[in-house]
Structures are given as structure tokens and as C-alpha cells.
Amino acid sequence: MIRIVFWQERGGSLTGFTVTGHAGYRPKGEDIVCAAVSALAQTAVFSLKDHLEEEPGVSIREGFLECRLPASLNPADQEKARVILKTIELGLKAIASDYRQYVALEYKNI
């Protein structure tokens, strides 16, 4: 199962996400659920790196991707990051809804 954790501040603003595991929907190389989650997560990372003055903290290894925003973002970058993270949230929520037995999504406060 893929586990997705969205990290958020007490007010609800997203500050990053962690994706762990494998869906197990199909064999490796044929798993559309893993591919979809991976594509969205990596696109969010690329977008944050491209649009923010200060890059997010990113860790990637087999079955694991974590992306955390720096605490020192300026207000303009905070807004850009908010839009990017809300977009990935929408996409991952849709996948989790359609493939509940393969993807779990949760929120944790930092």
C-alpha cells in the first residue's frame, strides 16, 4: 500500500508531503497506481524547485519521497507553494478515492 502524509501547520496550510510504499496494484513496471502517485509527487517537487527562491528539502529513495518546505519562505513563495501543494493534494485525493485499497492518505500537524 502507498501511504501519503500531508504535513500541515496548525492553521491548515500544507508544508510538505511524504509518500511511502508501493501500491501492489500490478507487478512492478505495470502498476498504474504507483506510476500516477509517483508522477504527481515528482511533478510537485519539480514545480516547487522551479518556482520558489528557496528550494524545498527533498529526500528520494526506493519507495520513499519526502518534500518539506523551508520555514523561511517569503510571502510570495508561500502563496506559490500553497497552490502547488493544493494541486497535488487534489490529484492524490482523487487517486486515493478511486483506489482505496492501494492508497491511504492522512494529514499530520507539524
C-alpha positions as CSV (number, residue, x, y, z in Angstrom):
1,M,0.0,0.0,0.0
2,I,1.1,3.6,-0.7
3,R,0.8,5.8,2.4
4,I,0.7,9.6,1.8
5,V,1.1,12.0,4.6
6,F,0.4,15.7,4.1
7,W,2.2,17.9,6.7
8,Q,0.4,21.0,7.8
9,E,0.6,23.9,10.2
10,R,-2.0,24.3,12.9
11,G,-3.9,26.7,10.6
12,G,-4.2,24.0,7.9
13,S,-1.5,25.3,5.5
14,L,0.3,22.5,3.9
15,T,4.1,22.4,4.4
16,G,5.0,19.3,2.6
17,F,4.2,15.6,2.0
18,T,5.7,12.2,2.4
19,V,4.9,9.2,0.1
20,T,6.0,5.7,1.2
21,G,5.4,2.2,-0.1
22,H,4.2,0.6,-3.2
23,A,0.6,0.1,-4.3
24,G,0.8,-3.6,-5.3
25,Y,-2.0,-3.0,-7.9
26,R,0.0,-4.7,-10.6
27,P,3.6,-6.1,-11.0
28,K,6.4,-3.6,-11.0
29,G,6.6,-1.7,-14.3
30,E,2.8,-2.2,-14.9
31,D,1.4,-0.6,-11.7
32,I,-0.6,2.4,-12.9
33,V,-1.4,3.4,-9.3
34,C,2.3,3.7,-8.3
35,A,3.0,5.5,-11.6
36,A,0.2,8.0,-11.1
37,V,1.2,8.8,-7.5
38,S,4.9,9.0,-8.4
39,A,4.3,11.3,-11.3
40,L,2.2,13.7,-9.2
41,A,4.7,13.7,-6.3
42,Q,7.7,14.2,-8.5
43,T,6.0,16.9,-10.6
44,A,5.2,18.8,-7.4
45,V,8.8,18.6,-6.3
46,F,10.0,19.9,-9.7
47,S,7.5,22.7,-9.7
48,L,8.4,23.8,-6.1
49,K,12.1,23.7,-7.1
50,D,11.4,25.7,-10.2
51,H,9.1,28.4,-8.7
52,L,10.5,29.1,-5.3
53,E,13.5,31.2,-4.5
54,E,14.5,28.7,-1.7
55,E,14.3,25.0,-2.6
56,P,12.3,22.6,-0.5
57,G,14.0,19.8,1.4
58,V,13.6,16.6,-0.7
59,S,14.6,13.0,0.0
60,I,14.0,10.3,-2.5
61,R,14.8,6.6,-2.4
62,E,13.1,3.4,-3.4
63,G,9.6,3.5,-2.2
64,F,10.0,6.9,-0.4
65,L,9.7,10.5,-1.4
66,E,9.6,13.4,1.1
67,C,9.3,17.1,0.3
68,R,9.2,19.7,3.0
69,L,9.0,23.5,2.6
70,P,11.6,25.7,4.2
71,A,10.3,27.6,7.2
72,S,11.7,30.8,5.9
73,L,9.7,31.3,2.7
74,N,8.8,34.8,1.8
75,P,5.0,35.6,1.4
76,A,5.1,35.4,-2.4
77,D,6.7,32.0,-2.3
78,Q,4.3,30.8,0.4
79,E,1.4,31.5,-2.0
80,K,3.1,29.7,-4.9
81,A,3.8,26.8,-2.6
82,R,0.2,26.8,-1.4
83,V,-1.1,26.5,-4.9
84,I,1.3,23.7,-5.9
85,L,0.7,21.7,-2.8
86,K,-3.1,22.1,-3.0
87,T,-2.9,20.9,-6.6
88,I,-1.0,17.7,-5.7
89,E,-3.4,17.2,-2.8
90,L,-6.4,17.3,-5.2
91,G,-4.8,14.8,-7.5
92,L,-3.7,12.4,-4.8
93,K,-7.1,12.6,-3.1
94,A,-8.7,11.5,-6.3
95,I,-6.4,8.6,-6.7
96,A,-6.8,7.6,-3.0
97,S,-10.6,7.8,-3.5
98,D,-10.6,5.6,-6.6
99,Y,-8.0,3.1,-5.3
100,R,-8.8,2.9,-1.5
101,Q,-7.3,-0.5,-1.0
102,Y,-4.0,0.6,-2.5
103,V,-3.5,4.2,-1.3
104,A,-4.1,5.8,2.1
105,L,-3.9,9.5,2.7
106,E,-3.7,11.3,6.0
107,Y,-2.8,14.7,7.5
108,K,-0.4,15.4,10.3
109,N,0.3,18.7,12.1
110,I,3.9,19.8,12.4
